[in-house]
């Protein structure tokens, strides 16, 4: 199993997340995984199911690049619901 946090596998799109007034680009599986796991679990509590789904897809995509499409879709669903896009 690959370490998802260092994966350079590109996502199907680049997300530009607003964080502290700055746009932070997220373009790879590793960047997305770090973004989702470095924040406190309290930050994602309201979106627990979507967060868990996105993390699971990202872990899979770190091992199999064919899973980047569902991983990107899971991220998009989480980010839209959390209103960070």
BELGI-V153895 format. One line per field, one symbol per residue. phi: phi as a letter, one per 20 degrees, with the letter a starting at -180 (. if undefined). burial: + if it has 24 or more other C-alpha atoms within 12 Angstrom, else -. A space follows every 50 residues. Layout:
# BELGI-V153895
phi=???
burial=???
This chain:
# BELGI-V153895
phi=.feffdfeffffbdedeeclndedfcccgfffffffeeffffgdgfdgff ffffffffffffecffeffffffffgfffffelde
burial=---++-+++++---+-+--------+++++++++++-------+-----+ +++++++++++++++-++++++++++-++------
